[in-house]
């Protein structure tokens, strides 16, 4: 499980009595992404309303930076918790849809226990989620994460690279002549 970014037993024992902010600081001191993700997840649980949604977004950024399955699972749990707090809000179904995508992404990374999080989604809401759409969205997100950012592509295309001399023949334009 440590291979997938999950916290160790020692880290879980440290995290037991601490608040979300204290866990974030401890994670920064020890440079442990698992402790930082635990701290962000606790902060989402401690807060409500728009602040909790912003913390969930921060958790999403942290999960994408680490690239671990644990970050995705923690974000999915936080989004399901946001839904449970306010199931009637306009963003509730959106939170569950995003949680479904995160569950599929974690499963694609090899954490098949993450699919059990789907059982935390209420049955009447589970029927409204298109799991094939969640799988497509998850694979698209992985493709986007692996791509080179656009600004780097533009910069590299702006500077021409000379061809190797072995491939250049006579009659080539002046910058690349033999």
N, C-alpha and C positions, 0 to 999 in steps of 0.2 A: 504494500500500500504506500510505502514511502516513495516508491518509484513514481507514483502518480501524484505526488505532492501532498499527500495526507499528513497531518501532524503526527509526530511520534507519541508514544505513551507519556514520555517525559514532558513534552510540550503540552499535552492535554492536562496533565497534573498541574503544571504551572498556570494554565488558563482557567482553572476551576473557579477561583474566587475573584477574578479580575474583571473590571469593566471593559467595554469595547475600546475606549481611549487608552487605557493602561496596556491592553494587549497590543494595540498599534505601536505604542512606544517600545514595548518589550521586543516586538518583532523587528523594529528598526535597529534597536541596539544589537540584537543577535543576528541581524540580517536573515531572518526566517520569514519567507513568504507565507508559510502555513500559519504562523502566529498572526501575521498581519491580516490574512484573510479571515481568520477566526475573529479578530477584533472588529473588522468591518461587518461581519455577519451579526455580531452582538450589537453593534451600533444600529443596524437596521431593526433589530428586535426591540431595542430600547426606545426608539423614536417612532413618531407617527406622522401621517400626512405627507406633505411634499418633501420634508426633510428626510423621511425614510426612503422615498423614491430616489432622492439625490444620493443617499448613501448606497442604495442598490446600484446606482449607476457607477459610483466609485468602485464598488465591489466588482462590477463588470469590467472596468478598466484594469483592475488588479488581476482578475482572472485571465484576461487576454494577454497581459504582460508576462505572466508566469507560464502560460501555456499548459498548465497542469489540469488533470481531471478534477482534482479537489476544488480548485477555484470555480469551475463550472458547476459542480455539485452544490457548493456553498451558495452560489448565486441563485441556483434553482430553488433551494430551500428557502432563501430569503424572499424570492418572488412569490412562492406559495404562501409564505407567512403574511406577506403584504395583502394577498388576495383574501386570506382568512380574516384579517382585521377589518376590511371593508369590502365584503363581497358584492355590495350593491353599487359601488362606484363605477364610473365610466371606464376607468383604467383596469378594473379587476380582470376581465377576460383577456386583456392584453398581457397582463402579468402571467397568466396561466399559459398563454401561447408562447411567451418567451421562455417560461420554465420548461415547456415541452421541448423546445429547440435545444436548450442547454442540456437536458437529460439525454437527448440523442447525440449531442456533441461529446458528452462524457463517455457514452457507450462506444462511440466511434474511436475514442482514444484508448479503449480497452477496459474501461471500468463498467463491467456489466451489472454490478450491484446498483449502479446509478439508476437503472431502469426501474428499480423498486420504488423510486421516488414518485413514479407515475401513479402509484397507489395512493399517494397523499392528495392527489387531485380529486375533488369530489366527483362521484359517478355522473351526476347530471351535467357537469362541466366537461368531463372526459369525452362525452359523446360529441360535443361541439368542436373538439380539437381534431384537426386532420393530421394524423401522425405521419402520413406520407409527405404532407406539406412541411411538417417539422423536420423530417429527414432531409428533404431537398434544401431547406433553408440552412440546416446545420452543415451540409456539405458545401454550400455556397460560401458560408462564413469561413470554413476552413480554407477554401480556395483563395478568398480575399486575404486571409492572414498570411498566406504563403507568397503572395505577389509582392513585387517590388513597388514601393510607393511611386505615384505618378511623377512627382517632382524629380525623383532620381532618374526616371526614364527620360524625361525631357532634357535634363542636364547632360546625360550621357549621349543622347542623340545629337546635341548641339555641338559637341566636340568630335570632329572626325578622327578616326583611328587609321593610321597607315596600314596598308596590306603588307604581309611578309614579302621580302624581296624575292623569294623563290617563286612566288605566284605571279610576279609582275613581268610582263613581256615588253618588248619595244612597241612604241606607238601609244603608250599610256600617257595621259595628260600630265603636264609639268609637275604637280605636287608629288606624284607617285612614280616618277620615271626611275628606271634602273640606273 
